[in-house]
Amino acid sequence: MTGAPLVREVFPDLVRELTALLEAEGEPELAAGARDLRLVADCGCGDGFCQSFRTEPHRAGQPYGPGHRCVPLLPAQGTLILDVVDGRITYVEVLGREPLRDQRA
C-alpha cells in the first residue's frame, strides 16, 4: 500500500472538504487522518454517479466487522459517507457530484 498515492495529492479539494466537514461534525481525529489517506482502489461498481474509493485494503463482499461505523457528512453537493474502522477512514463514498479531477498531471 505504500505505493498508493496520497488522496491529498490526487484530489486536494476533496481532502480539504472532508477535513472541514469532519471538523464541523465534531470528528477532529478523523479530520486529521483525512490528510494522510491513500487512494488504494476505486469502488469498481461502474455506476456513472459513483466516484467512491478505498483508502485501506478490504476484501469485497466481506463485512468490516467490530469497530466499524459509518460517518455521513453534509456536503454542499452530492453525498459523502465514510466507512471508519477502529478510528481509521477505510472507504470514501462519493456519489452524485461533479467529476473529481486528478491533480497529479
N, C-alpha and C positions, 0 to 999 in steps of 0.2 A: 504494500500500500504506500510505501514511501515514495514511489514514482508517480503516484496520483497527484494531479495539480491541486493547488490550494483554490478553493472556491473564490476567495477574495481576489485572486489573480485572473480568474476566468469571468466571474460575474460580480465585480466590485459593488455595483449599485444594489444588487440583491443582498449582499452581505451587510451593507450599510442599513438597508431597510430592515432586515432581520434583527440586527442589533438594536435599532431604535424601537421596533415593535416589542421585542423581548424585554427591554428595559421598561417600556410603558406597561407591560403586563406583570411587572414585579419579578422578573426572572433574570437578575443580574449575572448569575453564574452561567446560564445558557448564553446570554448576550456576549459575555467574554469569550466563551468557547466557540461562538459562531465565526470568529475571526480566523480560527485555525482549522476549519472544516476542509476536508479533502473531497474532491469530486471522484468518487470511486467508480460509479456506473450510473447510466441513466436508467429510468424506470423500465423501458423496453416494452411498454404496453402498445405503442404505436398510435395512440389517440392524438389527434391534432391539437387538442386543447391542453394536453399534459406535457409539462416540462420538468417533471419530478426527477429526483436523483438520490442515489445512495451516498452517504458520507462514511459509511463503515461497511465492511463485507457482511452479507447476510444471505442465507440460503433461501431462494424463492419458495414461497408456499409454506414456509415454516413460521410459527408464531414467535414473537420476540421473547415471550416468557416473563418471569418475575422481573420487576424493576422497570417495566415498560409503562410509558404513559404517552398520550397524545397532547400536544400543545397547539390548539387552534389560535391563529393570530388574526388581527383585523386590519388587513392592508387596504389601501385606497382602491385597489383594483384586484379582481380575481380572488383566489383562495390560496392561503399559505397555512399548511398544517405540518407540524414537526412530530416525528416519532423520536422519543427520547428513551434511552435505556441506561439506567444507573447514572443519570445526570449527564449523559453524552448524547448529542444530536446524531441520530443514525440515518435519518431519511428526511428529505425536504420535499413535501408535496406542493407542487406549483401548478395551479390549474387556472384556466380562463384568463390568462394575462397576455400582454404583448410579448412577442418573442424575446427571450433573453439573448443578448449579444455577447459572443465570446470576445473578450477584450485583450486576449493574448497576441493577436495579429497586428 
